[in-house]
Amino acid sequence: MANSLIRTTQFTRGSHCVNCRTDTQHCINDCRGFCGVVDVRKQRSAVIPASVPLLGHTINIEIVPAEKWEFGEETAGLWHPSAHQIYIHGGLDESLRYHTFFHELLHACLDLMSHKLARNEPFVDQLAGLLHQALVGAKYSAARRRKAKK
C-alpha cells in the first residue's frame, strides 16, 4: 500500500467526461449514463456514509466544505491510504459527490487489496460510475423486503 494521496480530477466544474470527452454538463445525455455521471435529480437521494469497514479497517469519509478545501480546484476527492481517510469536495453537486465517493472507495478497496489497478484512473472511474448507476438507480420491491425480514 502506498502512502501517497490518490487524487480524483475527472469530475469538477467545467471538466470533461473520461469516456465521451464532452463537458460533464452534457455527458448524461451523450453517453446515456455510461460515462459514470448519473443525474440523481431523477432518482432517489444518495447518502454518503460517515465511515465504512474494509478488511478490518474503518475508512472515514469526510465531506469538506468548499471554503476549507485545500487540495486544489481540479480535485473532486482523494483517498489517503495511511490515514484510511476519504475526502470529498463539499462544493460538488449531489451526483458528482456520490460518484466521487464511489471512485475514492474503489481506490481504497483496490489499495487495501494491493491490486495493480488501484492507480488506474480510467478503470476506477468507469467501475465507480457503474456502481453509482446501479445503486442510485436500483428499484426495490416492498414485497421482496418483507420476505427478506422473515
N, C-alpha and C positions, 0 to 999 in steps of 0.2 A: 504494500500500500504506500503510495507516495504521499508526502505531506504538503504538496503544493495545492493551491486553490484551483478548482476547476471552474472556469467561467462559462456562462451561457450568454451568448451575444446575438442569437438569431432573431429574437422577438422583442425588439424595442421599437419605440415610435419611429416611423419613417424607414424601418428596415425592410428587408425582402425575405420572402418565404424561401426556406432551404431547397424545397423541391421545385416549385413552379417559377421562382425568381421574380414574382410580381410583388408589388407593395403589399404588406400584410393586411392593409385595409381591404384589399380586393381578393386575396387568395382564397377566402372562404368560398367564393363563387367559382373562381377559375379552377381550383383543384377539386371542387365539390367535397371538401373536407379532408382529402387525402394528404394535404400538406401538414396536417397536425394542428392547424388553428381551427378551433371549433367555436361557433357562435353560441355561447351558452345563454344568450338572451332568449333563445328559442327553447331552452331546455331548463331542467331544474337547477337550482342554485348549487354551486360547488363549494364544499367546505374543506379547507386545508387544515389538517390536524396540527396540534402543537408539538407532537412527537410521534415517532413510530419505532417499534422494536425491529431490529435486523441483526440476525446472527449473534444474539446475546448482547448487543449494543443498543442504547437508546439514542436515536437520531433526533435531535431537537430541530424544530423548524421555526425560524423567526422571520416574520414579515416586517421588514424595516421601513419605517415611514420615509417617503421620498426626500424630505428635507434632511434626514440623517443618513441617507445612502452614501457610502464612501468608496464604492467600488467602480465608479465611472458611469457615465450616462449610457454607454453602449452595453452595459452588463445588466441583464434582467435578473440573474440569480447566480448562486455559486454553492458548491459543495466544499466544505473544509474538512478533509479526511481526518486530520489529527485531533480536531475538536469534536468530531461526529456531529457537525452542525450544517444545516442548510439555511442559507439566507436568500430571501426573495424580496425584490424591489416592490415596495408598497404602492408605488405610483402606477403600476401596470393595471390595465383593465382586468376584469374578472377572468375572462377567457385566457388571456396571456399569463396571468398569475397562476392559474390552475395548471396550464401547460408547463410553465416553468417549474412548478412543484414536481410534476411527474418527471421532467427532464433531470432535475437535480437528484430526485430519489433514485432514478435509474443509474446515475453516476455513482451514488452511494452503494447501491446493490452490487454493481459490477466491480467497484473498487474493493468492497469487502470480500468479494469472491476472488480478487486478484485476477480478474478476467482481462484478456488482451484488448477487448473492445471498450474498456472503461473510459478511454480518452478519444474514442471515435465519435466525433460530434454528429456527423450525419446519421449514423446508426442510432445513437442515443436519442436524437431529436425525433427521428421517424418512429421509433418504438414508443417514445413518450407520447407522441401525437396519437398513435393507435390506442394506447391505454386511456388517454384522455377522452377520446371519442367513444370508446366502448363503455367507460364508466359513467361519463356525464350523460350519454345518450341512452343508457340502459333503460329498459322498460320492466317494471316489476309488477307482478300479479299479486293482489291481496290474497287470493285463494292459495297460491303457492307459499306465501309467507305463513299462513295459518297452518298448512300441512307441515312445514318445517319445524314449527314450535312444538308439535305433538310428540 
